[in-house]
Amino acid sequence: MGNAEPKELSRRVIFSGHKVQLELHEIEDPSGRRSTREIVRHNGSVAILALRRRSDGSREVLLERNYRYAFGRWCIEIPAGTLDHPGESPEDCARRELIEETGFCAREMRHLLTIMPSPGFLTERLTIFLAEEPAPGRAALEPGELIEIVWTPWAEVLRMIRAGEIEDAKTIAAVLYYESFCV
């Protein structure tokens, strides 16, 4: 087979919403076998690892306790949002989401990493930014958002990840990437 790719035989849009579009693709692999793929098209999203220094020099992470309706429970995660404004860059989206959800403004925003959360069926690319020493401001939550802000010591965030208290993939990826490559 080598580098041969499957051939698309047909594509049908099943649902088109504000954030996602669901498509059914009939494909044929290089050996001639046919199958169906369910594809969720997504414009992309951003997340922000916001850090500040405490008076003793240790770091704190801006976490959100966010009610996630799809899971029916509160999750602990870094601020994030969807690219849903036409023409908006990932960095502009990250700045907007940080202010809207937390009230904090990034003086400087730096690209940290980009991940594909679930490339088996989802086209979303999630860009994670680093914001150090964000300035406090005023949050402007969207309707339906239930978010509590919690500045958490770095060591505690690592403990929470290790203990399985933080399950959010973008948060785990951002924190462990920073711990591994930026410290």
KOLNURO-123182 format. One record per residue: residue in three letters; y, z, x of N, C-alpha, C, CB in turn. Coordinates in steps of 0.05 Angstrom, whole numbers, plus 5000, padded with zeros to 4 digits. Glycine has a CB too. Example, Ala and Ser with C-alpha at 12.3 -4.5 7.8 and 13.67 -1.06 7.14 Angstrom:
BEGIN
ala488651565264491051565246493451565264491151815226/ser495551425257497951435273500151575258498851145282/
This chain:
BEGIN
met497650005016500050005000502550005017500050244982/gly502650155039505050155056507450255042505549875067/asn509650095044512150165031512650025005514450105050/ala510649904994510949764968511849964947508349624960/glu513549864929514650034908513549934881517750024908/pro513550114861512650034834514649834822512350274816/lys513649664804515349474790515849574762513949184790/glu518449564754519149644727518549414708522149714726/leu516949474688516249274667518049294643513349314659/ser518849534636520749574614522149844616519249554587/arg524349864602525950104601527150134573528150104623/arg526850384562527950434535529350694535525650434514/val531850694525533350944522532451084497536450894522/ile531551334500530551494477532751664466528151664486/phe534451774484536551954476538851924495535552244475/ser541351934485543651924502545552144492545051644502/gly546052344509547752564502550152594520546152824502/his551452814518553852864534553152904564555353114524/lys550953034570550353094598547952934609549653384601/val546152854592543752714601543052474583541352904602/gln541452294594540352074579537352074586541651794587/leu535652054565532752044569531751754566531352234549/glu530251664586529251394586526251394590530551224608/leu524851204577521951154582521750894597520351144555/his520350904620519950674637516950604638521150714666/glu516350364633513550264638513650134665512550064615/ile511750224683511750124710508950024718512750334730/glu508849874739506349784750506449844780505849474745/asp504449994790504450064818503349824834502850314823/pro503549834860502649604877499749534873503149674906/ser498049714863495249644859494749514832493549894861/gly496849494815496649374789496249564766494349184790/arg496049824773495750024751498450074737494750294762/arg498350094711500750134694500850424686500749954670/ser503350524683503850794674506650814662503451004697/thr507151044650509751094638511151324653509451174608/arg513651294657515351494670517551584651516551394697/glu517951844648520151954633522352024653519252204616/ile524651904650526851934668529152064654527651674681/val530252274665532652404655534952324674532352714653/arg536852164663539152084678541352294676540251804668/his542452374698544452584699546652504719543152864708/asn549152544712551352464729551652614755553952484714/gly550352834757550553004781551953264775551952854803/ser551753444794552953704790553753814817550953894777/val555154044816556154184840555554474838559154134843/ala555554604860555354894861557054994884552354994864/ile557855244883559655354903558655614914562455384892/leu558155624940557455874954560155984963555455824978/ala561156174948563756304954563256564969565456354928/leu564456594992564056825009566756955015562656755035/arg566657215019569057365029568057585047570757475005/arg569857665064569357885083570258155071570657835111/arg568558355075569358625067570958745090566858795059/ser572058975085573659115105572059185130574959365094/asp569359225126567659295149566659045164565259465140/gly567558805155566758555168564258425156566258615197/ser562858555139560558435126561358245104558658655114/arg559558065097560057855077559157945049558657595085/glu560657835030559857855002559757574990561858034986/val557957544970557557294956558557324927554557204957/leu559957124918560857124890558557014873563456944886/leu557257194858555057124840555957144811552557304845/glu554556994795554957014766552457114753555756744754/arg552857284734550657364715551257184691550557674708/asn549656974688550156764669547956744648550456494685/tyr548756754623546656724602545956434600547756834574/arg543356374604542356094603540656064578540656034629/tyr541855924559540555894533537855764535542355724515/ala537455564552534955424555532655614562535155204576/phe533255824577531256024585531356264567531556104614/gly533456294551533656524533534056784548531256544516/arg535456774571535957024586538156994606533357114600/trp539057214617541057224637539857144664542457504639/cys541356984679540456904706542656974726539856594707/ile541857024750543757084772543956824789542957334789/glu546356724792546756474807549556454818546156244788/ile549956254835552656194845554056014824552456044873/pro556656004824558155834805557255544808561155864809/ala557255404785556355124786557354984761553255104787/gly557154714762558054564739557154274741561054574735/thr557654124720556853844718559153654722555453794691/leu558553434735560553214738560653074711559753014762/asp562453164694562653044668565452944661561753234647/his567252924681569852814678569852544692572153004689/pro570352324679570352054692572052044717571151844672/gly570951944738572451904763572752164780575051794757/glu571852384770572152634785570252644809571752884766/ser571352714832569652744856568153004855571352724882/pro565853024870564453274871566153514880562053254889/glu567853464900569553684910571553774888571053594935/asp572853574874574653654853573253804831576053394842/cys570853714824569253854804568654134813566653694799/ala567954174838567354444848569754624847566354424877/arg572054514854574554674852575054754823576954514863/arg574754564805575254614776573354824765575054354760/glu570754784771568754974761569055254772565954874768/leu569755284797570255544809572455694795570855524839/ile574655554789576855674775576055744746579355494775/glu574955544732574255584704572255824700572955334692/glu570155834717568056034712568756304724565555934724/thr570256314746570556564760573456654762569456544787/gly575356464759578156524763578956514792578756804752/phe577156454810577756444839578456154847575456544856/cys580356134865581255874876580455844905584355834873/ala579255624911578455574939580855474955576155374940/arg581455614976583555524995582555285010584455745014/glu580055295018578755075032575955055021578755125063/met575054815017572354765007570954575027572354644978/arg568554655036567054495055564354425044566854645082/his563454175048560854085039558754245055560453775043/leu556754355041554654505054552054345055554154775039/leu551154255031548754085030548553955003546254245036/thr546953755001546353614975543353614971547553324975/ile542553694947539653704940539053544915538853994937/met536553464913535553334888533753544875533953064895/pro534753674853533253904841530453844832534854004819/ser529953604821527253534811526953234811526853654782/pro526553114835526552814837524252674823526652744865/gly522352824813520052694799520852574773517852894795/phe522952674760523752564734526752574729522352714712/leu528352704747531152754742532852624764531653064742/thr534852464756536552324776538852494787537652074763/glu539052744779541252914787541252964817541053184773/arg543652934829544153024857546153254854545252784875/leu545453474867547153714865548453764892545453964856/thr551053754893552553794918553554084919554953594920/ile552854214941553654494944555854514965551154674953/phe557954664957560254704974560454994983562854614960/leu561755035005562355305016565355355012561555335046/ala566055574999568755664996569055945008569655664965/glu570555965029570956225042573556345035570656195073/glu573556605029575856755022577456634999577756785046/pro576156584976577556474953579656674943575656394930/ala581856564933583956734922583456794892586656594926/pro583957034884583557104856585556964838583757404851/gly584656904814586356774794585356854766586356464797/arg585456664747584556724720582456524711587056724701/ala580256624701578056454691578856334664575456624688/ala577556114658577955974632575255864623580055744635/leu573556044613570855964606570855764583569156214598/glu568855584584568555384562567155524539566855144572/pro567355424514565955534492562955554497566555374466/gly561855784491558955824494558155934521557555564490/glu560055934541559356044567559656354566561255934589/leu557556484575557456774577556956834606555356904558/ile559056914621558856944650560257204658560156704665/glu558857364674559957604687559957554717558357854680/ile562157614730562557574759561657824774565457494766/val560157794795559158014811559357944841556258094803/trp561258074855561258044884559058214896564058134897/thr557258094911554758224920554558204950552258104906/pro553958434964553558424993551358225001552858705003/trp551858085023550057885033547157985035550957785060/ala546858215047544158335051542758385024544358595067/glu544358455004543258494977542358234964545258634959/val543858024969543157754958540557664971545357544964/leu540257704997537657635010535357794999537957675041/arg535858054995533758224983532958134955534758514982/met534958054939534457964912532857704912537157924897/ile533457524931531857274933528957344940533057084954/arg528657514961525957594970524357724948526157784994/ala525757894931524358044910523957874885526058284903/gly524957624884524657454860526557524838521857484850/glu528657674844530657744824532657504820532257994832/ile532957344841534457094839532356874839536657064862/glu532156724817530256494815531656224815528656524790/asp534256224813535755974811535555824837538756034804/ala534655574835534055414859536555354875532755154851/lys538755284862541255214877542255454892543355114858/thr542055694881542955934894541155994918542956174875/ile538555974915536756024937537155824959533756014927/ala537455564952537855364972540455414987537955084959/ala542655474973545255514986545155755005547455554965/val544155974995544156225011542356195036543256454994/leu539956085032538056065054538955845074535256005044/tyr540255635065541355435082543555555100542455185066/tyr545355695087547555825101546356025122549455975082/glu544556185113543256385131541856255155541256555115/ser540656025150539055895171540855725190537055715159/phe542855595180544355395196547255455201544055135183/cys548455655187551355695189552155965201552555655162/val550256145202550956415212550656425242549156635199/
